[in-house]
Amino acid sequence: MKKKVVCVVSSYAYIVENINYGALLQYYALQKVLEKEGFDVYWLRYRFPTSQKTLKDRLRFLRHWTKDRKFYHTQKRIMDFVDTNLKLSPKIYFSDTELEEHLPEADIYLTGSDQVWGGTLKANYLCFVPEGSKKISYAASFGKGSISEEQKEIIKPWLKRFQGITVREKTGISICADMGITAKQVLDPTLLLMKEDYPTIQTEDKNKYTFCYFLNVKDRNDVPIDAIKQYCVQQNMALHITGGVAGVNHIVPVEEQLFLNIDEWLTRYKNAECIITNTFHGTVFAIIFRKPFLVLLQTGESAAQNERLYSLLEQFGLLGRIMHRNEAIDMQMNCPIDWEKVSTIQKAQANLSLSILRALLDE
């Protein structure tokens, strides 16, 4: 019997232009899960309309090549990983009109996970999909605890066209309820896999290190880098640190940063003594690899994203892993984690999430 085809609309537009390990790995995990369930899956290659480069854009890119060569080299390697390991739509789309005029073929259209509903991008709400086709979401995130009334008015009729909606954060249920829409909470797809399901590299490196993954670092006040360095010295460990879109240039020089491919990033998690991060998926993979970790809450404009962290940590009974800047890092890091309890929660929540997903796919 021919397998049903699932078209996944997620964060492809974002990861093509930025380094973001979590955004990519959530699709990697979702593809693996759907394939195990017997579906053919592909990731819709939708780009932001502004992504079509003009000659001026290309010249600007070349001028900055020397300055940002590590970033661009890493981005190329990540896209090589995508091309090798992930299934993609044959066509790249740059507009809603293109999507409507050249409809991607599928039996089921699925949006999620990550912050697909952080704004009003019509493709992420499957607006291009005609009536009569199945439209569902898996672990869609609004990225924050509440959205504006204006956004609600825009997206409400779009969400009403879905046959089933699941969200990643508990607050997503409330946001949907405010629009008269029923939603269920499920795990981020990355948590439906175990650490053995992710590609890592066999290495003989026995040196101990703390691995740090930070995003949205605008200045030195965002991350207590001196205290982290002092902790590593006290523990006789190296410090391995990496960032995303703009790197972590405000807290460490470029030559001290790591620019990693996907399997290299995962390997750093696998072999680290401990993790310090301020990101959702940075926290997720500390849980997956069962590493002692601390979560640094974000400040300023990006503080709204902390809702995702609170939701995740509360779900796993790990709110105590939030880092307090006025307390010694070693005292906080050494506080034991009941990994048996975490494993029990993950297994139960994964089973529930899979049962909900299966019901949506089979309806």
N, C-alpha and C positions, 0 to 999 in steps of 0.2 A: 504494500500500500504506500502511495506517495506521501511523503512527510509534508505536514503543513509548514508554511513559511511565515516567520515572524520578522517584521521590520522594526528595528529598535531605533527610536529617536532619542538621542542623549546629548552628551557634551562634545561631540566631534568638532563642532565649530570652534570650541574653546581650546581643546588640546592641540589642534593643528598649529595654533599661534602662541601657545604658552606651555611651559613645563609644569605639569600637574599630575603627579603619580596617581593620586586617588581617583581623579576624574576618568583616567584611562582604565585603571584596574577594576572600577565598578562595572564597566562594560565587559571587560575580560571575564569577570566572574559571572555576570548575567548570561553571557554567551555560553559559558561552560554549563551552567545550570539548565538552560533551555535545551541545549544539545542532549544532556543526560535525560531530559524529559521527552526526547524523540522529535524535536523540531529542527528544521533548518532555520538558521538565524543569520541576519546580516545587520550591520551598523549603517544607518543612513548617513552618507557623506554630505551633510548640509553645512554650508559655510555662511558666515555673516555676509550680507550683501556688500559691505565695504571691503571684503577680503579680496575682491578682484583687483589685482595690483596694476596700477598705472606705471608708465615709464618713470615718472618722478618718484614713485614709491620704491621701485627697484633700485634706482640710483641712490636713494637714501639708505637702503639696505646695504648696498656695497660700501658706502662711506663709513657705516658703523661696523662693518665686518671685523676689522682689526680689533676694535674696542670690545666687541661682544662675541668674538669668535667662539669662546667656550660655550656660550649660551646657544648659538646657532648650531654648533657641532653636536651638542647634546640633543637639541631638538630634532636634528636630522636622524640621529641614532634611535631616538624614541619613535619617530615615524617609520623607520625601518622595522622596528619591533612590531608596530601596528600592522604594516603590510605583510609581515611574515606570519604573525600569530592570530590575527583577527580577520573575520569575514566582513567585507565592506560592500556597499552598493556599487554596481558598475559605473554609475553616473554620479558626478558631483553636482549638487544643486546650490544655486546662489540666490534664489528668490522664491517667494510663495507662488508666484506665477509659474515658474519652472516646475515646481512640485505638482501643481494642479494640472498643467498641460502634459507633463510626462510622469504620471503617477507611478511611484515605485510599486512593483507588484508584490503582494503579500496576502496571506489569509488573515493575519492578525497584525495590527499596528500597536506598538507598545512604546510609551514614553517613560523614561526613568533610567537610572536613579539620579542621585545627586541633585544639584540646585536647578533643575530644569524649569521650575515654576517660580524662580526668583524675580522674574520680570514678565513681560507680555509678548515674548517672541512667539508668533502664531504657530510656527512649526512644532514647538515643544508642546503645544496643546492639540496637535494633530488636526489643525484646521483644514489642511489640504486633503484629508481623507474624506471620501464621499459618504453620504448617508447609506446605511446598509452594511458598511464594513465594520468589523469589530475593532473597537478602540478601547484600550485599557492602559492603566499606569501601574508601574511597580516601583515602590519606594520613592516616589516623587517627593522632592523637598522644596519648600518655599524659602529655605535658607535662613529663616528668622521666625520669631514667635508670633508675629502678626504682619498683615499687609494692609495697605491703604484701602479705603472705601473705593477709591477710583480704580485700583487694580481689580478689586472684587467685581465691580460693575462690568469691567471689560471681559474678564475671564469666565464669569459665571455661565453665560450661554455656551461657551466652548466646553466647559467641564460637564454641562448637562448632556452633552452628546456622547459621553463615555458610557460604555456598558459596565465598567467596574473601575474603581479607584482605590489604590493603596498608597499610603504616604509613609515616609521614613520616621518623622518625628511625631510625638504625641500632639504637639501644637498644630500639626497639619490637619488632624481630625477636627479640631475646633475651628480652624480657618474654613475648612470645607463646610462644616455644620452651619456656620454663619451665612453661607450661600445656599443653604437648604440641600446640601449634597452629603451623602453618606460615604465615609472613607474608613478604611481599616489600616492599622499600623502594622508594618512588616519590617524585617531587618534589611539593612543595606545588603545588596547582593554579595559584597565581599565577605560578609560574615556567614554566608551559606556554604562557603568552602573552608577546608582546613589548610593549615600551613603547607602540607605536602602537595596541595593542588596548585601551588604557585611556583613559577620558575625561578630557581636560585642557582648560584654558581658554587661548585665545589672549590674550596679554598683551603690552603694550609696556614693561613694567617692566624697565629695564636695570640696576637697582641690584644689586650683588653682595651675597650673603648666605650665611650658614651656616644650614642648617635642622636643628633638633633635635627629635626625637620621643622622649619618655620616658614610661614607665609605671612604676607601683609605686614612686613617689618618696615615701618616708615622712618624710625629713628632709634637711637640707642636706648631710649626709655621703654621701648616695646618689649625688649628681652634683657634680663639681667645677665648679660654675657660674662661680665667679670666674675660673678658668683658661680656661674657654671664652669668657667675655666678653673677657678679655685677648687671647686669640687673635684674636677678631674685630676688636678695635681694631688690633692689629698688622697684620692683613691688610687693613685698611680695608674691612671688610664689616659689614653689619648682622647682627643675630642674630634669627632667626625661630624661635620655640619653641612647641611645642604638647604637650599631654598627653592623657590618656584619662579614666578613671573619675573620679579626683579631681583631674584637671588636674596642674599642676606648681606648686601654690601654695606649697610649702615652699622653692622655689628662686627663683621670680620672682613678683611681684605679678600679680594678675588682669589689670590693664590692659596688661601687657607680653606676655601670652599670646595666641596665635592660636586662635580657635574656628572650625574649618574644616569645610565640607562635603566630600564625597568627592572631587569633581573639583577643588576648591581644594587639598586635601591632596596630591593627585597632581601638581597644577601646581607646588606648592612643590618637590617632588622634581625635576620636569622642569627647573626654572630655577635650582636651587641650585648654588652653587659646590662645596659639599661637605656631607656629612651626618654628624651624630653622633647615635647612638641606643643604647638599651639593650634593644630589642625584636626579636623574630624577624622580623615583617613589615616593621618599619622597616629592617632589614638587607636583606631580600628586595628591597624597592623601590629601595634604593641600588644593588643589583646590576642590577636590571632597567633602571634609567635610567643605568647606567654612570657613577656619581658617585663621586669619592673619598670614602671614609667611614671612620669609626672606630666600633667597637662597645664600649660601656661595659658590663661585666658587672654584673649585679644583685647586691645584697647582702641579708643578713638572711633573712627568711622566703621571699622570692621568688628566692633564689639557685638553687634547684632548677631554675628555668626556664632557667638558663644552658645546660643540656644541649642544648636546642633550638638555641641559638646555636653551640655547639661543633660539633654535627652538621652544620649548614648550612655553616659556614665551612670545615670539614674537607672536605666534599663538593666545594667549589669551589676548594680550595687557597688559602684566604684567612684562615687562622688568624693570620697576621701583622697583621690589621686590628683585633685586640683592643687596646683602649686601655690604656696603662699610665699610671697617675696621676702617677708620679714622673718622667715624661719630658715634654719640651716637645711640645705638641700639633702645632705646625707641622712638627717633624721627623717625627712619626709620620704626619701627614696627607699630607705630600709624598712619602712612600715610594711609588714607582710601582706601579700595578696592571697586570698583564698581561691586559688586557681581551680580547685575541684568544684567550688560553687559557681565560678564563672563558666566552666565547661558545661555544667548542668543547665544553666540559664541559656547558653548559646545553643545547645542541642535542642532544648524545648522550643525556643523561639524560632530556630531554623525550621523545625518540623512544622510548626504552626504557619510560618511564612510560606513554606512550600505547599502546604495544603491549600492555603488561600490562593496562591498563584495558579496551582493546578485547576482549581475551581473556575478561575477567571478564563483560563485558556480553553477549558472544555465546554464552557457554557455556549 
